[in-house]
Amino acid sequence: MNIVRLTGHTRSILASLFLLVVVAAAGTSLVLVHKSAGKAADSPAGSSKKQPGSHSTGNSSKNAADTPGSSQAGSTGDRQTTGGTAPAAPSNPACKLLTSALAQQLLGSGAQYRSSADTTTPQTPETSLSSCAYGAGAATLQLSVRTAGDSLGASENATAFGSERPAGVTPVSGYGQSAYWDPASAKLNVLGSNNWYIISRSSGTLQDTEAAAQLLKAGF
């Protein structure tokens, strides 16, 4: 058996090499530890993935839409508001004469009742006033009736076509007991069956107003 004997110089070289290996290994460990610490520092604890309740942020738009009074809820309310139908004409003397069928014949099939003066109101103890109006777009047609309740009321209505008839009006024949066109108010006034009928059109012309009077004259 051969035994290798190392000289003192050789042992010194080997010891130096061993120390270099140990130092190198220790340096590698330090580098790895440093890198691991740096990686942890690059990922702060307050990142979005780790924040509790962060998922609620993604639902903020939905929550706003579900809030009463929001724009989406308001648009639904608007659709409900505009989806209503036109009010029905009341059963007063004016609307009994100016029916929906006559209004549509004069204004078109889209004519609807519009008047807010839909009740019969006493004007004097002897007379009462009612009105009825229809519209289709910008076009309108209105009839007002001052109904005589007794002989005194009939006399009051007749006076409006006699001694109290306004100046500047134009007499019109062919309607009731008496009739005249008032260019100042663009209205056709008719006295028929002791009642006072007032017809007006949005066009403001006698020709268009007379077209309505021709259809209404059966009731004068």
C-alpha positions as CSV (number, residue, x, y, z in Angstrom):
1,M,0.0,0.0,0.0
2,N,1.4,3.3,-1.1
3,I,1.0,6.2,1.2
4,V,1.2,9.7,-0.4
5,R,3.1,12.0,1.8
6,L,2.4,15.7,1.4
7,T,5.0,18.2,1.9
8,G,4.4,21.2,4.0
9,H,4.2,23.4,0.9
10,T,1.6,21.1,-0.6
11,R,-0.5,21.2,2.6
12,S,-0.5,25.0,2.5
13,I,-1.8,25.0,-1.1
14,L,-4.6,22.6,-0.3
15,A,-5.6,24.6,2.8
16,S,-5.7,27.8,0.7
17,L,-7.9,26.1,-1.9
18,F,-10.3,24.8,0.8
19,L,-10.7,28.3,2.2
20,L,-11.4,29.7,-1.2
21,V,-14.2,27.1,-1.7
22,V,-15.7,27.9,1.7
23,V,-15.6,31.7,1.0
24,A,-17.1,31.2,-2.5
25,A,-20.0,29.1,-1.1
26,A,-20.7,31.6,1.6
27,G,-20.8,34.4,-1.0
28,T,-23.3,32.6,-3.1
29,S,-25.5,32.1,0.0
30,L,-25.3,35.8,0.8
31,V,-26.3,36.7,-2.8
32,L,-29.3,34.3,-2.7
33,V,-30.4,35.7,0.6
34,H,-30.1,39.3,-0.7
35,K,-32.1,38.5,-3.9
36,S,-34.8,36.9,-1.9
37,A,-35.1,39.9,0.4
38,G,-35.2,42.3,-2.6
39,K,-38.0,40.3,-4.2
40,A,-40.1,40.5,-1.1
41,A,-39.5,44.3,-0.9
42,D,-40.7,44.7,-4.5
43,S,-44.1,43.1,-3.6
44,P,-45.6,45.6,-1.0
45,A,-48.2,44.2,1.4
46,G,-50.7,46.8,0.2
47,S,-51.0,45.5,-3.4
48,S,-54.4,45.3,-5.0
49,K,-54.5,41.5,-5.0
50,K,-54.0,41.4,-1.2
51,Q,-56.3,44.2,-0.2
52,P,-59.4,42.9,1.6
53,G,-62.7,43.9,0.0
54,S,-61.0,45.0,-3.3
55,H,-63.6,43.0,-5.2
56,S,-66.3,45.6,-4.3
57,T,-64.5,48.2,-6.5
58,G,-65.3,46.2,-9.6
59,N,-69.0,46.4,-8.7
60,S,-69.2,50.1,-8.1
61,S,-70.9,50.8,-11.5
62,K,-73.6,48.2,-10.8
63,N,-74.2,49.6,-7.3
64,A,-74.6,53.1,-8.8
65,A,-77.1,51.7,-11.3
66,D,-79.1,50.0,-8.6
67,T,-79.3,53.2,-6.5
68,P,-82.8,54.8,-6.6
69,G,-82.7,58.2,-8.4
70,S,-79.8,57.3,-10.6
71,S,-79.9,58.2,-14.3
72,Q,-80.9,54.7,-15.3
73,A,-83.7,54.6,-12.8
74,G,-84.8,58.0,-14.0
75,S,-84.9,57.0,-17.6
76,T,-87.2,54.1,-16.7
77,G,-89.5,56.6,-14.9
78,D,-89.5,58.8,-17.9
79,R,-90.6,56.0,-20.2
80,Q,-93.5,55.3,-17.8
81,T,-94.5,58.9,-17.7
82,T,-94.5,59.4,-21.4
83,G,-96.3,56.2,-22.1
84,G,-99.7,57.5,-20.8
85,T,-102.8,58.1,-23.0
86,A,-104.5,61.4,-23.7
87,P,-107.3,62.3,-21.3
88,A,-110.9,61.7,-22.4
89,A,-113.1,64.6,-23.3
90,P,-115.7,65.5,-20.6
91,S,-119.4,65.3,-21.1
92,N,-120.2,69.0,-21.2
93,P,-122.2,71.0,-23.8
94,A,-119.1,72.0,-25.8
95,C,-117.6,68.5,-26.0
96,K,-121.0,66.9,-26.8
97,L,-121.0,69.1,-29.9
98,L,-117.3,69.0,-30.8
99,T,-116.8,65.2,-30.7
100,S,-113.6,63.4,-31.2
101,A,-114.8,62.2,-34.7
102,L,-115.4,65.8,-35.8
103,A,-112.1,66.9,-34.5
104,Q,-110.3,64.1,-36.3
105,Q,-112.2,65.0,-39.5
106,L,-110.9,68.6,-39.2
107,L,-107.4,68.1,-37.8
108,G,-106.5,64.6,-38.9
109,S,-106.7,61.1,-37.3
110,G,-104.1,62.1,-34.7
111,A,-106.3,64.7,-33.1
112,Q,-106.6,64.3,-29.3
113,Y,-108.5,66.1,-26.5
114,R,-106.3,68.8,-25.0
115,S,-108.5,71.3,-23.1
116,S,-108.0,72.1,-19.4
117,A,-111.2,74.0,-19.3
118,D,-113.2,70.8,-19.2
119,T,-116.0,71.7,-16.8
120,T,-119.1,73.7,-17.1
121,T,-118.9,76.8,-14.9
122,P,-121.6,79.3,-14.1
123,Q,-121.0,82.7,-15.7
124,T,-124.2,84.3,-14.4
125,P,-127.2,82.8,-12.6
126,E,-128.8,82.6,-16.0
127,T,-125.9,81.2,-18.1
128,S,-123.0,78.7,-17.8
129,L,-119.8,78.4,-19.8
130,S,-118.1,75.2,-21.1
131,S,-115.3,74.6,-23.6
132,C,-113.6,71.8,-25.5
133,A,-110.4,71.8,-27.4
134,Y,-108.6,69.2,-29.6
135,G,-105.1,69.3,-31.1
136,A,-102.9,67.5,-33.6
137,G,-99.4,68.7,-33.5
138,A,-99.4,72.5,-33.7
139,A,-103.0,72.6,-35.1
140,T,-105.8,73.2,-32.6
141,L,-109.6,73.6,-32.6
142,Q,-111.6,75.0,-29.8
143,L,-115.3,75.4,-29.1
144,S,-116.8,77.4,-26.2
145,V,-120.5,77.5,-25.4
146,R,-122.4,79.9,-23.2
147,T,-125.6,78.0,-22.5
148,A,-128.7,79.9,-21.6
149,G,-130.4,78.4,-18.6
150,D,-133.6,80.5,-18.9
151,S,-135.2,83.3,-20.8
152,L,-133.1,85.9,-19.1
153,G,-129.9,84.0,-20.1
154,A,-131.2,83.8,-23.7
155,S,-131.8,87.6,-23.7
156,E,-128.2,88.2,-22.4
157,N,-126.8,86.0,-25.2
158,A,-128.9,87.8,-27.9
159,T,-127.7,91.2,-26.6
160,A,-124.1,90.1,-27.4
161,F,-125.2,89.8,-31.1
162,G,-127.2,93.0,-31.1
163,S,-126.6,96.2,-29.2
164,E,-123.4,94.9,-27.5
165,R,-121.9,93.4,-30.6
166,P,-118.2,94.5,-30.9
167,A,-117.1,97.1,-33.4
168,G,-115.1,96.0,-36.4
169,V,-116.7,92.5,-36.7
170,T,-117.9,91.0,-40.0
171,P,-121.5,89.5,-40.2
172,V,-121.5,85.9,-41.4
173,S,-124.7,84.3,-42.7
174,G,-125.8,80.7,-42.7
175,Y,-125.3,79.8,-39.0
176,G,-128.0,79.7,-36.4
177,Q,-129.9,82.9,-35.5
178,S,-127.0,85.2,-36.1
179,A,-123.2,85.0,-36.6
180,Y,-120.2,87.3,-37.0
181,W,-116.4,86.9,-37.4
182,D,-114.2,88.9,-35.0
183,P,-110.8,89.5,-36.8
184,A,-109.3,90.9,-33.6
185,S,-109.7,87.5,-31.7
186,A,-109.9,85.3,-34.9
187,K,-113.1,83.7,-33.6
188,L,-116.4,82.9,-35.2
189,N,-119.4,83.7,-32.9
190,V,-122.7,82.1,-33.5
191,L,-126.0,82.5,-31.8
192,G,-128.1,79.4,-32.1
193,S,-131.0,78.0,-30.0
194,N,-130.4,81.0,-27.7
195,N,-126.9,79.7,-26.9
196,W,-123.6,81.5,-27.8
197,Y,-121.1,79.4,-29.6
198,I,-117.5,80.6,-30.1
199,I,-115.3,78.7,-32.6
200,S,-111.5,79.2,-33.0
201,R,-108.8,77.6,-35.1
202,S,-105.0,77.8,-34.6
203,S,-104.7,79.0,-38.3
204,G,-106.7,82.2,-37.3
205,T,-108.5,82.3,-40.7
206,L,-112.2,82.6,-41.3
207,Q,-112.0,80.0,-44.0
208,D,-110.6,77.3,-41.7
209,T,-113.0,78.3,-38.9
210,E,-116.0,78.1,-41.2
211,A,-115.0,74.6,-42.2
212,A,-115.4,73.7,-38.5
213,A,-118.7,75.6,-38.3
214,Q,-120.1,73.7,-41.2
215,L,-119.7,70.5,-39.3
216,L,-120.9,71.9,-36.1
217,K,-123.9,73.9,-37.4
218,A,-126.3,71.0,-37.0
219,G,-126.0,71.5,-33.2
220,F,-126.6,75.3,-33.3
